[in-house]
Amino acid sequence: MKTLPEIHEYWKVHCTCDLKATATQAVPGDGNAHAEVVFIGEAPGKKEDLEGRPFVGAAGKFLSEMLASINMKREDIYITNMVKYRPPNNRDPLPEEKEACKQWLHDELVAVQPKLIVFLGRIAMSNFFPTEKISAVHGKLLKKNIAGMPTEYFLPLYHPAAALYNGGLRQELLNDFQKIPLVLKNIAEK
């Protein structure tokens, strides 16, 4: 079993994502290598591309505030993205870009072994639950056995950036976030 730094070093060299050509650098996941919760976003933004760390911009600041609201901090979780390179102009990642980064994400999840995977937004969710609509399932625990996945528990949430741009989603996201400790407790009791 490779460690997270070994996984990142390997994939920085071997990832075939076309976004490598336009991005400043790879943005691998970051955080606690033994986290109970892994948060998955869609792709790095401008600030993440410059710093090489996920969720360091405005959405990341909001995420840190939400974590504090449930007595957690960034050091308690692991956070990553579907795609490890910034798409030009922050456009949605293309299917082939997600496919090129898929094994990198899988290797991260296997290394961390989370009890719960939290999707931040529809793009992250759609890779695992392609027929679901985020507006219908946000804040609801989804259970699915996926070959090779370390957990069968998934919690889709709106993306923090969407809540920053759409004030109406902000309170829904804050409410959904409050469910995370209870979900973890319920998983631990199973």
N, C-alpha and C positions, 0 to 999 in steps of 0.2 A: 504494500500500500504506500503510495507516494504521499508526501506532506503537501500542504497547500503551496508553500513556496516552490517546491519541485514541480508541481502541476502548472503553476503560472509560468515558470521559466521554460518548461517544455512547450506549452501552447503559444507563448510569445514568439517562439521560433517556428513552430509547426502549423499554427492556425492559418487556414487558406482564405480567410475572409477578405474580400475585395476592399473593404473599408480601411484596411491597413495602409493603403496607398494615399488616402486623404487625411487620416487621423494623425494627431501629434504622437500618440503612443497608445499602447494597450491599457485598458482600465480593468484589471482583474478584480475579483471580489476582495472584501476586506472585513476584518473583524475577528471574532472569537472562533477559533478552529474547532471548538467543542460546543458550539451554540445549540440550544434547543430549538431555536427559530432561525430560519434563513429567509430573508426578504429578497425577492427577485423583481427587479425593474426591467425596463425594456432595453435601454442603451445609454451610454454616457452622453452628457451634454457638454457644452463648451468648457465650463469650469472643470468638470471631471477629466476631460481630454487634456487640459493643461496640467492638472495636478496628478493625474494617474490614479485617482481614488474615486470610488463610486459615491454618489449622493453627497457632494460637498457644496453644491450651490443652494439656491433658495429652497428647493424641494427637500434637500438634505437637512437644512436647518429646521424646516417644519417637521420632518421625520424625527429628528432629535427631540423636539418639543413633545411630540406624541409619545415617544418612548418614555420620556420623563413623566408623562401623565399616568403611566402604568408602572412606575418605579423601575424602569429599565434604562440602560444607556447603550451607546454604540458598542462599547466593549463587551456587552452581554450577547450581542447578536452577530450574525454574519450577513453581509449584504453584498449582492452581486447583480449583474444584469444578464439578460438573454444574449445580447451582443456585446462584445468587449471593446469595440471601437466606435467612435462617434460617427453617426451618419451625417452627411453634409446638411447644413441648415437645420439640424435636429429633426429631419424627416423620420417617419416610421421606418424601422429596419425592413428590408426586403426578405422574402422567404429564403432566398439562397444565402443571405447574410446570417440569418438565424440558424440555418442548417450548418453553415461553416463553423459556427461557434457552439453548436449543440453539445459536442463531446466535452468541450472545456467546462461548460456548465455542469454536465453530468458528473465529471470527475470531481468538481468542487463539492457537489451534493453528497457523493459517496464518501469523500474524505471527512466532511463535517458530521454526517449522520444525524441530521436534525429530526426532532419529533414532529415539527410542523413547518410547512413551507407557506409563506405568505406572498401572494402575488400583488405587486404594486402596479395596478392597471390592467387593461384589457389585453394588451399585447403579450405580456408575460403569461397571463392566464390562458390565452388562446393556444399557446403551444402545448399545453397539457389538457385543456378542455375546449377543443375547437368549436363545439356547438353551443356553448354557454354564452350568455350576454352578461357583461359585468353589471349592468343596471338591474338585472334580475337576481344575481347571486352574491353581490357584494355583502360582506359581513356574515355569510353563511358557510359553515364548515362543509367542505366537499370531501368525500372519501372515495379513493380509487386506487386499486392496485396497478402500478405501472412497473413493468419488468425493469429490474435494476435500480429502482428508486428506493432510498433508505426509509421512506415513510409513505403512508397511504393517506395522510391528512393534509389538506390544502385549504387555505383561507384567502379568497380573493377580496381585495380592497381597491378602492379608487386610488389612482396615482396621486401622490402629494402635489405634484405640479398641476394636475387638473383641479384640485381643490384650491390652489392658490389663484388660478385664473377664473374659477367659477365658485363664487362665495356660497352658493347653495349646496355644493358638494362638501364644503369644509366641515360642517357640523355632522353630516352623515359619516364622513371619514373618521372624525374624532369619536363618534359613537361606536362605529365598527371596531376601532382600535382598542376600545375598552374591553372588548370580548376576548382579546388574546390571552390574558392570564387565566380566565375561566376555561378556555379551550385547552390550554396546556395542562391545567389541573385535571380536566376530564380525560385527556389522552393518557396522563400518568396513572389514572385509576383503572384503565382498561387492561 
